[in-house]
Amino acid sequence: MELPVSRFKKTLKEGKQQYGAWHTMGGGLQAEILAAAGYDWILIDSEHGVMEVADIVPALQALTGFPDCAPVVRVAENDAALIKRHLDQGAQTIMVPMINSAEEARAAVAAMRFAPQGVRGMNGVTRASRFGAIKDYVARAHEELCLIVQIESVAGMDALEEIAAVPGVDAIFIGPADLAADMGFPGNTAAPEVEAAVLDCFVRLDKVGMPAGILTLNDETLKRYIEAGSRFTALGIDGVWLLKIAREVLGRFRAL
C-alpha cells in the first residue's frame, strides 16, 4: 500500500484557493455533510470544539469517502504528545494554535517528525500507516504531513517572518479573534486596527512565499482577506450556520 498523497499540501504549494468549513460539533456524519456540500477542506476542531482525541477518528473516517475534501485537525495546544496521537490516528494535516515564536514553531515541527529529525514517538502499526500495510511509512511520513501554525497574538505577528522561515512549517493561519483580544479589542475583529494588522500579515507572508489562511464570519471582510492573499479560507462554522438557519426558519413561521 502506498503512502496517501496530501492533496491539501499539494494545492497549497500550487497557490490555489481552497475553501474550508469549521467542524466543531463532533461526529462523523456532520463532517460528512460538510464534505458533501463541496468544501475543499474541513477543520476538525479539538481546541474549541467538543471533540477529544478519540472523537476525531469518526470524522477522519467519514472524510475518506471524499477524496477532494481534506481533513485538517486542530490540536488543543502545542504539545508533542497530543500531536503524536492525532498523527497516529491518521491526520495528515495538523493546525497548531497560539504559536508566538520561532522556537514554538520548531517544537511543533519536531512533534511532526520521527527521530532523528524530531521527537514523534515511534509506532509503525497505527491507523496512519494503515496498521503496518504502508511498509515505508516511518521513513516517508513527513513527505505528506502538513503543518499549519496559527498566529493569534501581537508576539506572533512581531515574529511572523522568523516563524515562516522555520523548516517544516507549511502554512500560517491568522486567528483574528484572539489577535483582536491581544491587541485590546476583545470581541471586535472588525476594529480597523485589527483588520489592518491582519492585512499586513498577508502582505508580509506573501513576500516570503508562505501560504496564509484565515476564518472570519463577515463576508465582506473575508473578501478583502482573499484579495490580500488568503489561500486556504474558512467560510464558516457548523454550529453558527445551524443556529442561523434554524432561527430564520422559525422566524418565518412565528411571523404568520
C-alpha positions in Angstrom: 0.0 0.0 0.0 1.3 3.5 -0.9 1.6 6.5 1.4 -1.5 8.6 0.7 -0.7 11.9 -1.1 -1.8 15.1 0.8 -4.0 16.9 -1.7 -4.2 19.8 0.7 -0.4 20.2 0.9 0.0 19.8 -2.9 -2.6 22.5 -3.5 -1.0 24.9 -1.0 2.2 24.6 -3.0 0.4 25.4 -6.2 -1.0 28.6 -4.7 -4.6 27.8 -5.5 -7.6 28.9 -3.3 -9.1 26.2 -1.0 -12.4 26.9 0.7 -13.0 25.3 4.1 -15.6 24.8 6.8 -15.1 24.6 10.6 -16.4 21.4 12.2 -16.9 21.8 15.9 -20.0 19.8 16.8 -18.4 16.3 16.7 -19.4 13.2 14.9 -18.5 11.7 11.5 -21.9 12.4 10.0 -21.6 16.2 10.4 -18.2 16.2 8.9 -19.5 14.1 6.0 -22.3 16.6 5.4 -19.9 19.5 5.1 -17.8 17.5 2.7 -20.9 16.6 0.6 -21.5 20.4 0.4 -18.4 20.6 -1.7 -15.8 22.2 0.6 -12.1 21.7 -0.2 -11.1 21.1 3.4 -12.8 20.6 6.8 -11.2 21.8 10.0 -11.9 19.3 12.7 -11.6 21.3 15.9 -10.3 19.7 19.1 -9.2 23.1 20.5 -12.6 24.8 20.9 -14.9 22.0 19.6 -16.4 19.3 21.7 -14.1 16.5 20.5 -11.5 14.8 22.5 -8.6 13.0 20.7 -10.5 9.7 20.1 -13.6 11.6 18.9 -11.6 12.8 15.8 -11.4 9.4 14.3 -15.0 9.1 13.1 -14.6 12.5 11.3 -11.4 11.3 9.6 -13.1 8.1 8.6 -16.1 9.9 7.2 -13.9 12.1 5.0 -12.1 9.2 3.4 -15.1 8.9 1.1 -14.5 12.4 -0.2 -11.0 12.5 -1.9 -11.5 16.1 -2.9 -12.0 17.2 0.7 -9.1 17.3 3.0 -9.4 16.9 6.8 -7.4 19.4 8.9 -7.1 18.6 12.6 -6.6 21.5 15.0 -5.0 20.2 18.2 -5.8 21.7 21.6 -2.3 23.0 22.1 1.3 22.8 21.0 2.0 19.6 22.8 4.1 16.8 21.3 2.0 14.0 23.0 -1.2 15.4 21.6 0.2 15.9 18.1 1.6 12.4 18.2 -1.8 10.9 19.0 -3.6 12.8 16.2 -0.9 11.8 13.7 -1.1 8.1 14.8 -4.9 8.3 14.2 -4.3 9.3 10.6 -4.4 13.0 10.5 -2.0 14.3 7.8 -2.6 18.0 8.2 -2.3 19.5 11.7 -3.1 23.0 12.8 -1.3 24.2 16.0 -2.8 27.2 17.8 -1.1 30.0 19.6 2.3 30.0 18.0 4.2 33.1 19.3 7.8 32.5 18.3 10.1 30.6 16.0 11.1 28.4 19.0 7.5 27.3 19.5 7.1 26.7 15.7 10.3 24.5 15.8 8.7 22.5 18.7 5.6 21.9 16.6 7.8 20.7 13.6 9.7 18.4 15.9 6.4 16.8 17.1 5.5 16.1 13.5 8.8 14.2 12.8 10.2 10.8 13.8 13.8 10.8 15.2 16.4 11.8 14.4 14.7 14.8 12.8 12.1 15.1 15.6 10.5 13.7 18.7 7.4 11.9 17.4 7.1 8.6 19.2 7.9 5.6 17.0 5.0 3.3 16.1 4.6 1.7 12.6 1.3 -0.1 13.1 -1.2 2.8 13.7 -4.1 3.9 11.6 -1.8 6.4 9.9 0.3 3.5 8.4 -2.8 1.5 7.6 -1.8 -0.7 10.6 1.5 -1.5 9.0 0.4 -2.0 5.4 2.4 1.1 4.3 5.8 -0.5 4.7 7.8 2.7 4.3 5.6 4.8 6.5 8.2 5.7 9.1 10.8 6.7 6.5 8.4 8.7 4.3 5.6 10.0 6.6 7.0 13.5 6.7 6.7 13.9 2.9 2.9 14.1 3.1 2.4 15.6 6.5 1.4 19.2 6.6 1.9 21.6 9.5 -0.2 24.8 9.8 0.8 27.1 12.7 -1.7 29.7 13.9 -0.7 33.3 14.6 -3.1 34.8 17.2 -1.1 37.4 19.2 1.0 40.5 18.8 4.1 38.5 19.7 3.3 36.1 16.9 2.8 39.0 14.4 6.1 40.5 15.5 7.9 37.2 14.9 6.0 36.4 11.7 8.9 36.2 9.3 11.0 34.1 11.7 8.1 31.7 12.2 7.6 31.5 8.5 11.3 30.7 8.0 11.2 27.6 10.2 11.8 24.5 8.0 8.7 22.2 8.3 6.2 25.0 8.6 4.0 24.6 5.6 1.4 27.3 6.1 0.3 30.0 8.5 -3.3 30.6 9.7 -4.2 34.0 11.1 -6.6 33.9 14.2 -8.4 37.3 14.2 -10.4 36.7 17.4 -7.5 36.1 19.8 -5.4 38.6 17.9 -8.1 41.2 18.5 -8.3 40.4 22.2 -4.5 40.6 22.5 -4.5 44.0 20.7 -7.0 45.4 23.2 -10.2 44.8 21.2 -11.8 41.7 22.7 -14.8 40.5 20.7 -14.2 43.1 17.9 -12.4 41.6 15.0 -13.8 44.4 12.8 -11.7 47.1 14.6 -9.8 49.0 12.0 -6.5 48.3 13.8 -7.2 44.6 13.8 -8.1 44.4 10.1 -5.0 46.5 9.3 -2.8 44.1 11.3 -4.3 41.0 9.5 -3.9 42.6 6.1 -0.3 43.4 7.0 0.3 39.8 7.9 -0.9 38.7 4.4 1.4 41.1 2.7 4.4 40.0 4.7 3.7 36.3 4.2 3.2 36.8 0.5 6.7 38.4 0.4 8.3 35.3 1.9 6.2 32.9 -0.2 4.3 31.4 2.8 0.7 30.2 2.2 -1.7 32.0 4.5 -5.3 31.4 5.6 -8.0 32.8 7.8 -11.5 32.3 9.3 -13.9 35.2 9.8 -17.7 35.3 9.7 -18.1 38.6 7.9 -18.4 38.0 4.1 -17.1 41.5 3.1 -14.1 41.3 5.4 -13.4 37.8 4.1 -13.4 39.0 0.5 -10.8 41.6 1.4 -8.6 39.0 3.1 -8.9 36.7 0.0 -7.9 39.6 -2.2 -5.0 40.3 0.2 -3.7 36.7 -0.2 -5.7 34.2 1.9 -5.3 30.9 0.1 -7.0 28.4 2.4 -10.0 30.3 3.6 -12.6 29.0 6.0 -16.1 30.4 5.2 -18.0 29.5 8.4 -18.6 27.3 11.4 -21.1 24.4 11.5 -22.8 25.5 14.8 -23.1 29.1 13.7 -24.7 28.0 10.4 -27.1 25.7 12.1 -28.3 28.3 14.5 -28.6 30.9 11.8 -30.7 28.7 9.5 -32.8 27.4 12.5 -33.6 30.9 13.6 -34.5 32.1 10.1 -36.9 29.2 9.6 -38.6 29.6 13.0 -38.8 33.4 12.4 -40.7 32.9 9.1 -43.4 30.8 10.9 -43.5 32.9 14.0 -44.5 35.8 11.7 -47.6 34.0 10.4 
